[in-house]
Amino acid sequence: MSYLESANSLPLYLIVGVVLLFIAGLCLLFIVKSYRAGLAIGMDRKVLIKAVTSSASFTVLPSISILLGVIALAGSLGVPVAWLRLSVIGNLQYEATVAEMAAENMGTSLDSSLLTLDHLVTILAVMTFGIIWGCLLSIFTMKKYSSKLAIGRRSSAKGGGFASIAMTAMMIGLCSTFVGSYLSQALRTTTFVPFLTALVSALFMALFDALSRRRSLQFLDSFSLALSMLAGMIGSIIFTAGGIR
């Protein structure tokens, strides 16, 4: 059995299916409890139903980018693993970055032709160990953290505040790290496809952001991430087909 056949085997699908069914069950439980709590405090039944349906329809659009992330990771980690990681707690930026770091430190890369099941287990262990702390720390620190956020929001409303500055700085640092690594790779190994792909995605994101500011095109805001990812993927295919490394 090949690596991808093992990574997409029935036992893995069953394990992931059980986990996701459990989480889906919890979501349904919270929906029912929230609906009943709304009725208990006197909210109109029609208002509650509208809130449920509008929320459901709104979440469909952002989930397109998650589906694209599953497709992107499935080629190297298999569908069950990608499905689980991006359905529960992870996001494509974290999962892809950490998986690539783990693979590189084992002397390989996220290429299904080079990976083995030992690699897959190690990558999953690193990904899980790295992201689990947010869940655990939330149990003990979320109440105090939430109060700090409330103070930050009040400060931001007055024209400043550390929270808004910190979030902006974090995003700039994150983007700089990714773009810097792609640019370094291009200069060191003359591999330009990752940098050009990021550039295409950034240009399309800027375009969609500008268009969504118009009242008649505000709906593009919900599609901007997914469409930018698609543009980047298509761009990488064109670059590769054109002989660019």
N, C-alpha and C positions, 0 to 999 in steps of 0.2 A: 504494500500500500504506500503510495507516494505521500509527500508532506501535505499537500493541499487536500488530498483525500482524507487524511487523518484529521486535519484541521477543520474539515467540513463533515465529519463523521456523525452518524445518528446519535451516539451517546452524548456528544457535545450539544447537539440540537435539543435533546431531551432535558439536559441539565439547565441550559439557558432558558428553555421554554418554561420550566417549573419556576425559575426565579422571576421571570417576567410576568407569569400568571399571578404569582404572589403579589408583585408590585401593582399590577393592574387591579387585583382584588382590593388592595389597600386604597387605591385611588377611588374606586367605586364606593367603598365604605365611607371615605371622607366626603364624597359628593352627597351621599344619602344623609349623613349626619349634618352636613352644612345646610342642606335643603330643609330638613326638619327643624334645625335651629332657627332658620329664617322664618319659617311658619310660626314657630313658638314666640318670636318677638313681634309678630304681627305684620310681616312683610306680605305683599300681594303675591299670590301664587303665579300670576302671569309674569310679574317682574322677575321672579326666581327662575322660571322656565326660560325667559328671554336671556337672562344672564348666563345660564348653562349653555344654551344653543350658540349665543354669540361668542362665548369663550372657546367652545369647541371649534367653531369655524375659524376663529382667529389663530388657534394653535396649529392648524393644518399648514398654513403658509410657511411659518418659520421652520417647521419640521422637514421641509424639502431640503434645507441645508444639512440637516442631520442625516437624511437618507443618502445624500451625496457623500457625506463622511463615512457612512457604513460601506458604501461602494468602494471608496478610496482605500479603506483599511482592509476590506475583505480580500483583496488581491494578495496580501502578504500574510495576514493573520487568520484568514478564514471568516466566513460569514457569522458563525455563532459568536465568536469572540468580539468581532466588531459590533455586532448587533447588541450584545450585552453591555459593552463598555459605553456605547453612545446612547443607549436607551435608559440607563439608570443614573449615572453620576458624571460621566466623563464628557469631554468635548473634543472635537477633532484636533484643535491646536495642541492641547495637552497630550492626548493619546498618541498622536503621530510623532510628536517631539520626543516623548519619553521612550516610545518603542524604538525609534531610530537611535537614541542615545544608548539604550541597552544593547541593541544589535551591534553598534559600532564598538562598544567596549568588549564584546565577545569576538571581535575580529571579523564581523560579517556586516550585512546591511539588510534592509527590509525588502529583500528579493526572494520570492518563494522558491526560486531555483537554488538558492544558497542556504536557506533556513532548514533546520531540523526540528523535531519535536522538543528536544532539549532546549533549543533556542526559544521556542514558543513558550514553554513553561517558565523560563527565566524572564522573558519579556513581560509575561502576565504578572509574575511576582513583583517585578519592579514597578509596573504600572499601578498595581493594587496597593503596594506598600506606600507609594508616593502620594496617592490621592485619598487614602482612608482617613488621614488625620483631620481633615476638615469636618467629616461626619462625627468623629469621636470628640473633638474639641468643642463642637457646637453644643453638645449635651451640657457641658460645664461652663461655657463662656458666652453663649448666644444672648442670654438675658442682659448681661453687662454690655456686650457689644452693641445690642440694639439700642440701649440708652445712649451710647456714644454716637451712634448714627443719627438719633433724633436731635442731639445737640449740634451735630455737623450740619444737618438739614436746616436748622434754625439759623446757624451762622451763614450758610450759603444764601439763605433768603435775604440776609442783610447785606449781601454783596461780597462775601468771602467765604472762608471756612477751609479747614485742612482737608476735609473729606473729598470735596470736589477737585482740589489741587492734586491730592494723592492719586485719585482714580485716573485723572488725565496723565499724570507722570507715569503711572504704571502702564497705561496703554501705549504711551510713546516708547517707554523702555522695552515693552514686549515686541512692538513692531520693529524697533531698531535692532533687537537681537536677531529676529528672523531675517530681516533684510540684510543685516550685516553678515550673517553666516552665509547667505546665498551669494552675496557679492564677494566675500572671501573665497568661497568655493570656485566662483567664476575666475577670479584672478589667479588662484593657486593651481587649479586643474583644468582651466579653460572649459569648464562645464557651465554653460550659460542658461540652460533650460530652466532650472529652479528660479534664478533671478528674473528672467524674462517672464516666467509664469506669474510670479508675485507682482511684477510691474503691470502686467495686463489686468490682473485682478484688482489692483489698486486703482488703476485708471477707470475701470468700469464701476467700481464702488463710488469713486468721486463723481462720475457721470450720473449714476442713479441717485446719489445724495442731492446733487444739484437739481435734477428733474423732480424729485419728490417734494421739493420745497414749493413747487407750484400746486395750487389748490386742486387742479384737475388731475394731477399725477401723484397725489399723496399715497395712493395705494402701492406705488413702487417701493415705498419704505419697507414693506413686509417682504418684498421679493429681492431686495438689493443684495443681501448676503448670498442667497442661493444662486442668483443670476451671475454675480461676480465670480463665484466658485466655478460655475459652468463655463464662463468666459475664460477663466484661467486654465481649466482642463482642456478646452478646445484649443486654446493657444499653445499649450504644451504639446498636444498632438501634432499641430501644424508645424511647430518648431522642430520636433523630432523627425517628422516626415520630410522636412526640408533639409535634413542633414546636420542640424545644429545639435551640438552635444549638450 
